[in-house]
Amino acid sequence: MAKSRSNKSKSKQPLLKKITNIATKVFLYFLMVSFLWVLAYRFINPPITLLMVLRNIERKSDGKSFKTEKKWVDFDDMSDNMKRAAVSAEDQLFLKHIGFDVKAIEKAFAANAKSRKVKGGSTISQQTAKNVFLWPGRSWIRKGFEAYFTLLIEMLWSKERILEVYLNVIEMGDGIYGAEAAAQSYYGKSCHKLSKAQAALIAACFPNPIRWTPKNPTRYIRHRQYLILRNMNRLGPLDF
């Protein structure tokens, strides 16, 4: 009887060791691949995101044709108004934090505890990590991956690169991605020619670009535009 129990415990140990070894290898492989992936995108512009793919699947299921309007614009060729509008609207401490705005996160938690309407406290760095490397959603698992990739891009990219990628891949309308496609679609001009008011109106729709559009702004969006313009005037120079 004692021998059989001893044999069972011995058989369990090799199995547990195998599982541990496999899990360790998978973890190390993930760290290596994710590090190289983020490092590559420091120099290579992301060609497509998972959100773009999912949106086109949704369009196809609704009987619509595929639509992905996007055109990459280098950071120096982008309107300063668009950069300032994005920072003023989404993350005024962008140049100061290392990926996370603790106070904004705390406020979001407090607001979400009191209301069914979910509010986010994500920085531009977090949104870039989510848009480029992850899938849409609000699960804790995805949030964990988001935090990890946020730290990676903060370590491996410059703030200039983070904002450049953010403004080139963010969803800005139905099938519209990036500041250049948005400027062309809504104003018939390149994004480096956007005025303060136009850039602020585009940024005002960032939270839900499918529901809101600069072409037909609601009173709420006009109010957001006003607040963003006020923040743009208060915002100091964007020294990268």
Phi, psi and omega in degrees: 000316180295323180294320181295321178293320179296320179295322179295316180295324178292323180290330179288324182298312177299323179296315179296322179294320178297315180298317179297318179295318179296314180298320179295317180295317179298317180297313180294323177296318178298315179300316182293312182295315181296321178298312180293325179297311180294319179297320179297320181285355171292331184246334182253132179285130180302122184286329183199159177237163179296326179298320178299318179295313182296320179297321179290327174296318178297317179298318181294321179292336177270006179082013179263164178276161177296143180211118176218090178269117179201147176211122183288136176233128179295155185305316184290340180266003181265143180301134175298330178298320180291319178297314182292324179295318180296313180295319180294326183278321192248332191194082185290344177260019186308316184282349186257329185271172179250037175118337185226139175253097187300318181296320179295321178295318179297318178296320180295318178298315181296318180293320181291332179289335183261343186225152175284338180284115185282129176247144181259155175236027186284139174278173175298324178297315178296318180294323178295316178301315180294313185295322187272320190249349188231188182250159177292153178146173183232021181287157179293329178297313180294324178297323178296314176297322179299316179298319180297310181291331176297315178298321180296313182290329176292328179281321190259340180250160170275164176298324178299317180293320180299313181292324178299311180295316180305311184282356177256342183243344184298142178289128183233017179160182180290103182077012182247125183227126177094157185295323182293313179296322179293315180297319179293318183289317187268331186232357178064033180214166177286155184291342179283354178254007182294137175281172178300314183296318180293316179296319180295324180290321175297314181295330180296336181267358183308317184301329180207077185289347175279324181278321184249149180215142176298340180290330181219069185290137176280174177298323179297317180291323176297322178293318176298320178300316179300315180295320179294318178299320178295318178294325178297322179290328179279332186295134177288183180295142177274087182268103181269000000 
